[in-house]
Amino acid sequence: MENPKTIIDKIWDKHLVHQEDNKPDLIYIDLQLVHEVTSPQAFEGLRMKGRKVRRPDRTFATMDHNVPTIARHIINDPVSKIQMETLEKNCKEFSVPLADINHPDQGIVHVIGPELGLTQPGKTIVCGDSHTSTHGAFGALAFGIGTSEVEHVLATQTLWQAPPKSMKVKVNGRLSPAVTAKDLILAIIAKFGVRFGTGYVLEYTGEAIRNLSMEERMTICNMSIEAGARAGLISPDETTFNYLKGRRHVPKNEEFDAAVQSWKALATDEGASYDAQVEIDADEVEPQVTWGTNPAMCIPVSGLIPNPNSAKTDASKEEIERALDYMGLEADQPIASVHIDHVFIGSCTNSRISDLRKAAKIIEGKKVHPKVHAMVVPGSQTVKIKAEEEGLDKIFLEAGFEWREAGCSMCLAMNDDIVPPGERCASTSNRNFEGRQGNGARTHLVGPEMAAAAAIEGHFVDVRNLLATSV
Amino acid sequence: MEPFKEHKGLVYPLNRSNIDTDQIIPKQFLKRIERQGFGQFLFYNWRFDDDGNPREDFSLNDPKYDGASILVSGENFGCGSSREHAPWAIQDYGFKVVIASSFADIFYSNCSKNGILPIQLSEQEISNIVSNAESTNYYLTVDLENQVVSDSEGFKATFELVNYLREMLLKGWDEIAVTLSHSDKITSFEEQSHS
């Protein structure tokens, strides 16, 4: 093929509004998703200058970060309440569609975008939220922005952006049974570090990626930002088209067939070149657990917690020491010996129906360890209802899990779902930063099956052993 | 946005890598709907103990850094969440410049949209600045026009900044107004792509 291109270049070229010397490109934004935390100042900015939302029809809002996941109408924190009411008021004033707390479509913004079919291949998608990279799973160019840029997109439906550099992340071979997409993305970040993606858009390719379901692909792309990349994407294929068919905002009938043809043409061309490339073998990946305070501080469940004395530089020695101190862990301790107090299954990384099915399979007929508090927070009200139709709620409840309403919840503890100081949580979320789940809280990131297994045993276990014995 | 041309200020060194925006401003302070008033929450969990008293072992609480306006840190500064509350807190506390050996992309962009100058210097340059700022009351002068950071003892480092951001900071542009001057192009793009 003459002049082969990556999907990143193809999407970019289709969205160029304006180019001039010494400036970034002005690109068109197809969809902006909005939530209550990063939007109030943007709407206020519009108001102060007498500006309008240019395309309310290309804007969609929901409430997720602050919402209670229990007793929906009791919002204890008056400041949270004001923030949610402000979103409601702003959406009304600027005619932006909103799935509020009472709406059946409500949920985590990165769960409902795909669910409603708003997320489609080839689109440029932004949101005032770094996990917007999730939508890249569909072959969209999706990235998080700050509130000033939220305001800019509301007012102009465009952004000034320098063309991104591209990086191919090739995953060879196949994942072993019971090793999940979460384990794969954690292993990629552990191998290449928390900033290998800075300045790049990642394209995940290779046999292992092709074999992932749509929801697993979302888990991968979701955590691109934990590698420093604003966006990560996967070229669309039959898996993508099958997921999208019939969803509310996706074209129907002949229009769908035409859309599929144009989506197929987006995939990266054979022989296209990238600015950088990394590779990993899927069959080497074991179930992962983070031990420290950033997502690259991660080891296989069979591993030992690192010893600062083995660090290569003084800076990295200090970083390990600080992390061990914060996490209350000893060097060289097996991670499997670490006991936990809480289990959180949820977040924009792992709260979709397939995540809940995987966790439910592990816990069915078992009981949560008496010393563990465990909860499931579905990613959206749609996921919640679907899970209830399948009887998953009963499996969780009978095992001793709490079964909650949809929201971001304990991933960042902006509502009342907080891990107390010094307590330890096995969490299916995306960040193990200091204080993320509560001031002084200790977070260990894992996949949904590993979280479920830890809930039963009270400490980390290799879920593969549990599956082997339960058959 | 206030234009930024030149600034001389006291340096506060926070020599750690991978400082994420959850540390810069913890989530419990993201609920306010204003842009102002976030400085009191900057590095909150590092600055204050569980009772809200200043922690003596956190360097920003050292009176020698009172009035500091240039924050210097290690690699990957501002990683994690896209919250613009992080640069708002930094600015409201009194910082006008952030110098680091590398920055996270979203944070870097958020700084420049608020008139905070993000400057990338080499690890060696950072290490010199940090050791000076830890031992004395150390001042740097930042000249955006010429893209130079210097002190009164002969230290001088140049830095890169893409022309667009440089112009935006120097002139204090309202970026939306600039873009709206291209409205006709946006409209014709929408018409052509039938959207």
Interface residues (C-beta under 8 A of the other chain):
Chain A: K14 V17 H18 N22 K23 P24 L26 Y28 D30 V37 T38 P40 Q41 E44 K49 R51 R54 R58 H65 N66 D77 V79 S80 I82 Q83 T86 G128 D129 S130 G144 I145 G146 T147 S148 E149 E151 H152 A155 T156 Q157 T158 W160 A162 V194 R195 T198 G199 I225 E226 G228 R230 N294 A315 E319 R322 L412 A413 M414 P421 R431 F433 E434 G435 R436 N439 G440
Chain B: R16 S17 N18 D20 D22 Q23 P26 K27 Q28 L30 K31 R32 I33 E34 R35 N45 D50 G74 E75 N76 C79 G80 S81 S82 R83 E84 P87 S102 A104 D105 I106 S109 N110 K113 N114 V162 N163 Y164 D174 E175 I176 T179 L180 H182 S183 K185 I186 F189 E190 S193 S195
